[in-house]
Amino acid sequence: MAVSENIKLTGVSIGALLLGLALPYLHFLASPKLATFIGDFPIPDYPLAYPFFRNPTTTTNATNASTAAEASPPEAPPFVCDSLHNYRTELVSLDPLIIYIHNLISPTEIKSLLDTAEPLFAPSTVTKHGRKQNTNDRTSSSAGLPRDDATVKCVLGRARNFMGTMLRDGWDEMGAPQLVRYKKGERFNIHHDWFNNPLWANDGSDRRWNRVASFFAILQDNCTGGETHFPFAKAIAPPSPIGEPLWGGSHDDQVQKGVEEVKPLWREHEDGGLAFRPVAGNAIFWINLHPNGTGDLRTNHAGLPLDDGLKTAMNIWPRRYYAYE
């Protein structure tokens, strides 16, 4: 009797198990009699979950999607220009006018500018007689930057505001910026940024233009050497009658950064004039033209050879336009 009951119990258990396994597939059967056992609850459109059945295609796709999501870096947030960015200035020379600008470009802006320019670097050229050409006087690499880039527009806007009424809105413009990179031994011999003969505007008008001023902002300074030398620049204060050296720039920002060996930001060069060492984020600003529009030879300058490392800087050349005469 007990054996018979065990057989019945075993049969019921096996039947229940088979029914549970078959339920998800009953909707594929044509017989409506069998379907009446299903009831009104929803039937899944996939086999029973692991460990009984698994859809290898679905599992593989889900795994690949998860792996791709983990491998893909998160999208960088859009660049937002800091309209309240603070910088400070120091007068270096009055005639010609040279101004040193601390923190003109922020670390975030520097990274964005470098990321944009990295694939664009090519051997530097110079413009002579209105034509770009290679020369042994300039052995660096350069990269033009698009003016519609958000970071470029931000930095150009800050430089434009710095100049105040030097530029006339609706007539003059900031001009296309350029990044320049120096490696060990590379240099740019003595030169000036203004043109001997103003260039024609590229908008089809009868206007001509010249570079009224220059910004030279350092983006990367992990180097030795590579100073920017102005051989004809003179510091505002005359030399001391008792032979004390001229003051060589503010040290406040270096102390705040925890620099152990505080170095002057600029110095008197042994061959005359002033030499500025590269400091990331800082810039030099100077006026290129006399009031009558002719070039000022006292703004001649050189990028001294790099002893070692890497130096990258940003040239900004504001353009002053002249009506055709």
C-alpha positions in Angstrom: 0.0 0.0 0.0 2.8 2.3 0.9 4.6 1.5 -2.3 1.6 2.3 -4.3 1.2 5.7 -2.6 4.9 6.5 -3.2 4.5 5.7 -6.9 1.5 8.0 -7.1 3.3 10.8 -5.3 6.3 10.4 -7.6 4.1 10.4 -10.7 2.3 13.6 -9.5 5.7 15.3 -8.8 7.0 14.4 -12.3 3.8 15.6 -13.9 3.9 18.9 -12.1 7.5 19.4 -13.1 6.8 18.6 -16.8 3.8 21.0 -16.7 6.0 23.8 -15.3 8.6 23.3 -18.0 5.9 23.2 -20.7 3.9 26.3 -19.7 6.0 28.9 -21.6 5.6 26.9 -24.9 1.9 26.0 -24.7 1.0 29.1 -26.7 2.8 27.6 -29.7 0.5 24.6 -29.8 -2.6 24.6 -32.0 -4.9 22.7 -29.7 -7.3 25.0 -27.9 -8.1 22.2 -25.4 -4.5 22.2 -24.1 -4.5 26.0 -24.0 -7.4 26.1 -21.5 -5.1 25.0 -18.8 -3.1 28.3 -19.1 -5.6 30.8 -17.7 -5.4 34.6 -18.2 -1.9 35.3 -16.9 0.7 36.6 -19.4 3.1 34.1 -21.0 6.7 35.1 -21.5 8.1 35.2 -25.0 11.4 33.6 -23.9 12.4 30.1 -22.4 12.6 29.6 -18.7 15.5 31.4 -17.1 18.8 30.0 -16.2 19.6 27.3 -15.2 16.9 25.5 -17.2 17.1 27.4 -20.5 19.1 30.3 -21.8 18.9 32.3 -25.1 22.6 32.5 -26.1 22.0 35.4 -28.6 20.2 37.6 -26.0 22.8 36.8 -23.4 25.7 37.5 -25.7 24.2 40.8 -26.9 23.6 41.9 -23.3 27.1 41.0 -22.3 28.6 42.9 -25.3 26.5 46.0 -24.6 27.6 45.9 -20.9 31.3 45.5 -21.9 31.1 48.3 -24.5 29.4 50.6 -21.9 32.3 49.9 -19.4 35.0 50.4 -22.1 33.6 53.7 -23.5 34.9 56.7 -21.6 32.2 59.1 -20.3 31.5 62.1 -22.5 33.3 65.2 -21.4 30.9 68.0 -20.3 30.6 70.9 -22.8 33.1 73.7 -22.3 31.7 76.7 -20.4 33.6 80.0 -20.7 34.4 81.6 -17.4 33.4 85.2 -18.0 34.7 86.1 -14.5 38.1 84.6 -14.9 40.7 86.7 -13.0 44.1 87.7 -14.2 46.5 90.5 -13.1 49.0 92.6 -15.0 52.4 94.2 -14.4 54.0 96.9 -16.5 57.4 95.9 -17.7 58.3 98.5 -20.3 56.6 101.8 -21.3 58.4 102.5 -24.5 57.8 100.2 -26.2 54.8 99.1 -24.2 55.2 95.6 -22.8 52.8 94.2 -20.2 53.2 90.9 -18.3 49.8 89.1 -17.7 49.5 86.5 -14.9 47.0 83.7 -15.3 45.6 84.8 -18.7 44.6 81.3 -19.6 43.3 78.7 -17.1 44.5 75.1 -16.8 41.1 73.8 -18.1 41.4 76.1 -21.2 45.0 75.1 -21.7 44.0 71.4 -21.9 41.2 72.1 -24.3 43.4 74.2 -26.6 46.1 71.5 -26.6 43.5 68.7 -27.3 42.2 70.7 -30.3 45.6 71.5 -31.7 47.4 68.2 -31.2 46.6 66.6 -34.6 47.2 69.9 -36.4 50.9 70.6 -35.7 53.2 71.0 -38.7 56.6 72.6 -39.4 56.4 76.4 -38.8 56.6 78.9 -41.6 57.2 82.7 -41.8 55.4 85.2 -44.0 57.7 87.2 -46.4 56.5 89.5 -49.1 52.9 88.2 -48.4 53.8 84.6 -48.9 54.3 81.8 -46.3 57.6 80.0 -46.6 60.0 77.7 -44.6 63.1 79.1 -43.1 66.0 77.9 -40.9 65.4 80.9 -38.7 62.3 79.2 -37.3 62.6 75.5 -36.4 59.4 75.0 -34.3 56.0 73.4 -35.1 52.8 75.4 -35.4 49.1 74.7 -35.4 46.3 77.0 -36.5 43.2 77.0 -34.3 39.6 77.3 -35.5 38.0 80.6 -34.4 34.6 78.9 -33.9 36.0 76.6 -31.2 34.3 77.3 -27.9 37.6 77.6 -26.0 39.3 79.7 -28.7 36.3 82.1 -28.7 36.5 82.4 -24.9 40.3 83.2 -24.8 40.0 85.6 -27.8 37.1 87.3 -26.1 39.2 87.8 -22.9 42.1 89.2 -25.0 39.7 91.5 -26.9 38.4 92.9 -23.6 41.9 93.4 -22.3 42.7 95.7 -25.3 39.7 98.0 -24.7 39.5 100.8 -27.3 42.6 99.7 -29.2 40.3 97.8 -31.6 37.3 99.3 -33.2 34.2 97.1 -33.1 32.8 96.3 -36.5 36.1 97.2 -38.2 39.1 95.6 -36.5 39.3 92.0 -35.3 41.3 89.6 -33.2 42.6 87.4 -36.1 43.2 83.7 -36.2 45.3 82.3 -33.3 48.2 80.0 -33.6 49.9 77.5 -31.3 53.6 77.1 -31.5 55.7 74.2 -30.1 59.4 74.0 -29.4 61.5 70.9 -28.6 65.1 70.6 -27.6 67.3 72.8 -29.7 64.5 74.5 -31.6 64.3 78.3 -31.8 62.9 81.3 -33.6 65.6 83.8 -34.4 65.1 87.6 -34.1 62.0 88.8 -35.9 59.0 91.0 -35.5 55.3 90.2 -35.7 54.2 93.1 -37.8 54.4 93.2 -41.6 56.6 95.6 -43.6 53.6 96.0 -45.9 50.1 95.6 -44.6 48.3 92.6 -46.1 45.1 92.6 -48.1 41.9 91.6 -46.4 40.6 88.2 -47.4 37.0 89.3 -47.5 37.2 90.8 -51.0 37.2 94.3 -49.7 39.7 97.1 -50.5 41.0 97.1 -46.9 44.5 96.2 -45.7 45.6 95.1 -42.2 48.5 94.7 -39.9 49.2 93.2 -36.5 48.7 96.1 -34.1 49.7 94.1 -31.0 50.7 90.6 -29.9 49.8 88.2 -27.1 52.3 85.4 -26.4 50.7 83.0 -23.8 52.5 79.9 -22.5 50.6 76.7 -22.4 53.3 74.1 -21.6 56.5 75.0 -19.7 58.1 71.7 -18.8 61.5 72.8 -20.2 64.7 74.5 -19.6 65.8 77.5 -21.7 63.5 78.8 -24.3 63.1 82.4 -23.0 61.5 85.1 -25.1 64.1 87.8 -25.6 63.4 91.4 -26.4 66.9 92.9 -27.1 65.7 96.5 -27.3 63.2 96.5 -24.4 64.1 98.5 -21.4 62.7 98.1 -17.9 60.8 101.0 -16.5 63.2 101.6 -13.6 66.7 102.6 -14.5 69.7 100.6 -13.2 70.6 101.2 -9.6 73.6 103.6 -9.2 75.1 101.2 -6.7 74.8 98.2 -9.0 71.8 96.4 -7.6 70.0 94.2 -10.1 66.7 95.2 -11.5 63.6 93.6 -10.1 62.8 90.5 -12.0 59.0 90.1 -11.7 56.5 89.1 -9.0 57.2 86.0 -7.1 53.8 85.8 -5.3 52.3 83.2 -7.7 55.4 81.0 -7.4 55.3 81.0 -3.6 51.6 80.1 -3.7 52.3 77.1 -5.9 54.9 75.9 -3.5 57.9 76.4 -5.8 61.0 75.7 -3.8 63.4 77.8 -5.9 61.8 81.1 -6.7 63.0 82.3 -10.1 62.4 85.8 -11.7 59.7 85.8 -14.4 61.9 88.1 -16.5 65.5 89.3 -16.3 68.0 91.6 -17.9 69.7 89.6 -20.7 73.5 89.5 -20.8 73.3 90.8 -24.4 70.9 93.6 -23.5 67.2 93.9 -23.3 64.9 91.7 -21.3 64.3 87.9 -21.4 61.0 86.2 -20.2 61.0 82.6 -19.1 58.1 80.4 -20.0 55.4 80.0 -17.3 52.2 78.1 -18.2 49.1 80.3 -18.1 51.0 83.6 -18.2 51.4 85.8 -21.2 53.3 88.8 -22.6 51.5 91.6 -24.4 53.1 94.3 -26.5 52.3 97.0 -29.1 53.7 96.4 -32.5 52.9 99.6 -34.4 53.6 103.3 -33.9 50.6 105.7 -33.8 51.2 106.4 -37.6 50.8 102.7 -38.4 54.4 101.9 -39.1 56.2 99.0 -37.4 58.1 99.5 -34.2 61.6 97.8 -34.5 62.0 97.9 -30.8 59.5 95.0 -30.6 61.9 92.7 -32.4 62.2 89.5 -30.3 63.5 85.9 -30.4 62.5 82.5 -29.1 65.8 81.4 -27.6 66.8 77.7 -28.2 65.3 75.2 -25.8 67.9 73.4 -23.7 65.6 70.5 -23.0 61.9 69.5 -22.6 58.9 70.9 -24.4 57.4 74.5 -24.7 54.1 75.3 -26.2 52.6 78.7 -26.5 49.7 80.5 -28.1 50.1 83.5 -30.5 47.2 86.0 -30.7 47.6 88.7 -33.2 44.9 91.4 -33.2 44.4 93.0 -36.6 44.0 96.7 -37.3 42.4 97.5 -40.7 43.1 100.4 -43.0 40.9 101.7 -45.8 42.4 101.6 -49.2 44.1 104.9 -50.2 
